[in-house]
Amino acid sequence: MTLTQILQPNCIKVPVEGRDKEAVITELIDLLDASGALMDRDVALDAVLTRERIQSTGTGAGIAIPHGKCTAVKEVVMAIGIAREPIEFESVDGRPVTILFLLVSPVDQTGPHIQALAAISKLMLNEQFRRQLEQAESLEAVNELLSQQEGQ
């Protein structure tokens, strides 16, 4: 599974408008909802925020991967947000976040959920790619960068 297979191009927001963790998560959930990817926006939002309260998904290096499992989706869905102003996310390294990958997965599909998290983590190891994402000016630019990186 590649991220470009689960990401709908209209589920990318550059820049995100939210200025705090809950606002930006809500914004990305609303993006998924507007695209028709969610059967129940509130259930998806609750799943991601509940997971976030257990432990921050700020992985470090300016990246967060908020995610949740719920009945609001039949397959893994993803949204990407790029913040111009860093967002406090209680990350493991204490740094604020500028790159967000939000995942919502079905409760009964652990494999695809873990595969998507692993694919994101692998991509984010590339410092040059992270910098290019941070500087992307449009959803088209983010989509193109992701397609190029996964095509290598």
Contacts in CASP RR format, 6 or more apart in sequence:
PFRMAT RR
TARGET T0000
AUTHOR 0000-0000-0000
METHOD contacts of the structure
MODEL  1
MTLTQILQPNCIKVPVEGRDKEAVITELIDLLDASGALMDRDVALDAVLT
RERIQSTGTGAGIAIPHGKCTAVKEVVMAIGIAREPIEFESVDGRPVTIL
FLLVSPVDQTGPHIQALAAISKLMLNEQFRRQLEQAESLEAVNELLSQQE
GQ
1 112 0 8 1.000
1 115 0 8 1.000
1 116 0 8 1.000
1 119 0 8 1.000
2 119 0 8 1.000
2 150 0 8 1.000
3 78 0 8 1.000
3 116 0 8 1.000
3 119 0 8 1.000
3 120 0 8 1.000
3 123 0 8 1.000
3 146 0 8 1.000
3 150 0 8 1.000
4 143 0 8 1.000
4 146 0 8 1.000
4 147 0 8 1.000
4 150 0 8 1.000
6 75 0 8 1.000
6 76 0 8 1.000
6 77 0 8 1.000
6 78 0 8 1.000
6 116 0 8 1.000
7 78 0 8 1.000
7 79 0 8 1.000
7 80 0 8 1.000
7 143 0 8 1.000
7 146 0 8 1.000
8 35 0 8 1.000
8 37 0 8 1.000
8 77 0 8 1.000
9 139 0 8 1.000
9 140 0 8 1.000
9 143 0 8 1.000
10 31 0 8 1.000
10 34 0 8 1.000
10 35 0 8 1.000
10 139 0 8 1.000
11 31 0 8 1.000
11 32 0 8 1.000
11 35 0 8 1.000
11 37 0 8 1.000
11 77 0 8 1.000
11 78 0 8 1.000
11 79 0 8 1.000
11 80 0 8 1.000
12 31 0 8 1.000
12 79 0 8 1.000
12 80 0 8 1.000
12 81 0 8 1.000
12 139 0 8 1.000
12 142 0 8 1.000
12 143 0 8 1.000
13 27 0 8 1.000
13 28 0 8 1.000
13 31 0 8 1.000
13 79 0 8 1.000
13 80 0 8 1.000
13 81 0 8 1.000
13 82 0 8 1.000
13 139 0 8 1.000
14 81 0 8 1.000
14 82 0 8 1.000
14 136 0 8 1.000
14 137 0 8 1.000
14 138 0 8 1.000
14 139 0 8 1.000
14 141 0 8 1.000
14 142 0 8 1.000
15 81 0 8 1.000
15 82 0 8 1.000
15 83 0 8 1.000
15 84 0 8 1.000
16 24 0 8 1.000
16 27 0 8 1.000
16 28 0 8 1.000
16 81 0 8 1.000
16 82 0 8 1.000
16 83 0 8 1.000
16 87 0 8 1.000
16 100 0 8 1.000
17 23 0 8 1.000
17 27 0 8 1.000
18 24 0 8 1.000
18 27 0 8 1.000
18 83 0 8 1.000
18 87 0 8 1.000
19 85 0 8 1.000
19 87 0 8 1.000
20 87 0 8 1.000
20 88 0 8 1.000
21 52 0 8 1.000
21 64 0 8 1.000
21 87 0 8 1.000
21 88 0 8 1.000
21 89 0 8 1.000
21 90 0 8 1.000
22 49 0 8 1.000
24 81 0 8 1.000
24 83 0 8 1.000
24 87 0 8 1.000
24 100 0 8 1.000
25 45 0 8 1.000
25 48 0 8 1.000
25 49 0 8 1.000
25 52 0 8 1.000
25 66 0 8 1.000
25 102 0 8 1.000
26 45 0 8 1.000
28 66 0 8 1.000
28 79 0 8 1.000
28 80 0 8 1.000
28 81 0 8 1.000
28 100 0 8 1.000
28 102 0 8 1.000
29 38 0 8 1.000
29 41 0 8 1.000
29 44 0 8 1.000
29 45 0 8 1.000
29 48 0 8 1.000
29 79 0 8 1.000
29 102 0 8 1.000
29 104 0 8 1.000
30 41 0 8 1.000
31 79 0 8 1.000
32 38 0 8 1.000
32 41 0 8 1.000
32 44 0 8 1.000
32 77 0 8 1.000
32 79 0 8 1.000
32 102 0 8 1.000
32 104 0 8 1.000
33 41 0 8 1.000
33 44 0 8 1.000
37 73 0 8 1.000
37 77 0 8 1.000
37 104 0 8 1.000
38 44 0 8 1.000
38 72 0 8 1.000
38 73 0 8 1.000
38 77 0 8 1.000
38 104 0 8 1.000
39 71 0 8 1.000
39 72 0 8 1.000
39 73 0 8 1.000
39 74 0 8 1.000
40 70 0 8 1.000
40 71 0 8 1.000
40 72 0 8 1.000
41 72 0 8 1.000
43 70 0 8 1.000
43 71 0 8 1.000
43 72 0 8 1.000
44 68 0 8 1.000
44 70 0 8 1.000
44 72 0 8 1.000
44 73 0 8 1.000
44 104 0 8 1.000
46 70 0 8 1.000
47 68 0 8 1.000
47 69 0 8 1.000
47 70 0 8 1.000
47 72 0 8 1.000
47 104 0 8 1.000
48 66 0 8 1.000
48 67 0 8 1.000
48 68 0 8 1.000
48 102 0 8 1.000
48 104 0 8 1.000
50 68 0 8 1.000
51 57 0 8 1.000
51 66 0 8 1.000
51 67 0 8 1.000
51 68 0 8 1.000
51 69 0 8 1.000
52 66 0 8 1.000
56 64 0 8 1.000
56 89 0 8 1.000
56 90 0 8 1.000
56 91 0 8 1.000
56 92 0 8 1.000
57 64 0 8 1.000
57 65 0 8 1.000
57 66 0 8 1.000
57 67 0 8 1.000
57 89 0 8 1.000
58 64 0 8 1.000
58 65 0 8 1.000
58 89 0 8 1.000
58 90 0 8 1.000
58 91 0 8 1.000
58 92 0 8 1.000
58 97 0 8 1.000
59 65 0 8 1.000
59 91 0 8 1.000
59 92 0 8 1.000
59 121 0 8 1.000
59 124 0 8 1.000
60 91 0 8 1.000
60 92 0 8 1.000
60 93 0 8 1.000
60 94 0 8 1.000
60 95 0 8 1.000
60 97 0 8 1.000
61 93 0 8 1.000
61 95 0 8 1.000
61 124 0 8 1.000
61 127 0 8 1.000
61 130 0 8 1.000
62 86 0 8 1.000
62 91 0 8 1.000
62 93 0 8 1.000
62 95 0 8 1.000
62 96 0 8 1.000
62 97 0 8 1.000
62 98 0 8 1.000
62 99 0 8 1.000
62 130 0 8 1.000
63 91 0 8 1.000
63 97 0 8 1.000
63 99 0 8 1.000
63 100 0 8 1.000
63 101 0 8 1.000
63 124 0 8 1.000
63 130 0 8 1.000
64 87 0 8 1.000
64 89 0 8 1.000
64 91 0 8 1.000
64 97 0 8 1.000
64 99 0 8 1.000
64 100 0 8 1.000
64 101 0 8 1.000
65 100 0 8 1.000
65 101 0 8 1.000
65 102 0 8 1.000
65 103 0 8 1.000
65 117 0 8 1.000
65 120 0 8 1.000
65 121 0 8 1.000
66 100 0 8 1.000
66 101 0 8 1.000
66 102 0 8 1.000
66 103 0 8 1.000
67 102 0 8 1.000
67 103 0 8 1.000
67 104 0 8 1.000
67 105 0 8 1.000
67 113 0 8 1.000
67 117 0 8 1.000
68 103 0 8 1.000
68 104 0 8 1.000
68 105 0 8 1.000
69 104 0 8 1.000
69 105 0 8 1.000
69 106 0 8 1.000
69 107 0 8 1.000
69 113 0 8 1.000
70 104 0 8 1.000
70 105 0 8 1.000
70 106 0 8 1.000
70 107 0 8 1.000
71 106 0 8 1.000
71 107 0 8 1.000
72 104 0 8 1.000
73 104 0 8 1.000
73 105 0 8 1.000
73 106 0 8 1.000
74 106 0 8 1.000
75 105 0 8 1.000
75 106 0 8 1.000
75 109 0 8 1.000
75 112 0 8 1.000
76 103 0 8 1.000
76 104 0 8 1.000
76 105 0 8 1.000
76 106 0 8 1.000
76 109 0 8 1.000
76 112 0 8 1.000
76 113 0 8 1.000
76 116 0 8 1.000
77 103 0 8 1.000
77 104 0 8 1.000
77 105 0 8 1.000
78 101 0 8 1.000
78 102 0 8 1.000
78 103 0 8 1.000
78 104 0 8 1.000
78 116 0 8 1.000
79 101 0 8 1.000
79 102 0 8 1.000
80 99 0 8 1.000
80 100 0 8 1.000
80 101 0 8 1.000
80 102 0 8 1.000
80 142 0 8 1.000
80 146 0 8 1.000
81 99 0 8 1.000
81 100 0 8 1.000
81 101 0 8 1.000
81 102 0 8 1.000
81 142 0 8 1.000
82 98 0 8 1.000
82 99 0 8 1.000
82 100 0 8 1.000
82 133 0 8 1.000
82 134 0 8 1.000
82 136 0 8 1.000
82 142 0 8 1.000
83 97 0 8 1.000
83 98 0 8 1.000
83 99 0 8 1.000
83 100 0 8 1.000
84 98 0 8 1.000
86 95 0 8 1.000
86 96 0 8 1.000
86 97 0 8 1.000
86 98 0 8 1.000
87 96 0 8 1.000
87 97 0 8 1.000
87 98 0 8 1.000
87 100 0 8 1.000
88 96 0 8 1.000
88 97 0 8 1.000
89 96 0 8 1.000
89 97 0 8 1.000
91 97 0 8 1.000
98 134 0 8 1.000
99 124 0 8 1.000
99 130 0 8 1.000
99 133 0 8 1.000
99 134 0 8 1.000
101 120 0 8 1.000
103 113 0 8 1.000
103 116 0 8 1.000
103 117 0 8 1.000
103 120 0 8 1.000
105 112 0 8 1.000
105 113 0 8 1.000
105 116 0 8 1.000
123 129 0 8 1.000
123 146 0 8 1.000
123 149 0 8 1.000
123 150 0 8 1.000
124 130 0 8 1.000
126 149 0 8 1.000
129 145 0 8 1.000
129 149 0 8 1.000
132 145 0 8 1.000
133 142 0 8 1.000
133 145 0 8 1.000
136 142 0 8 1.000
136 145 0 8 1.000
END
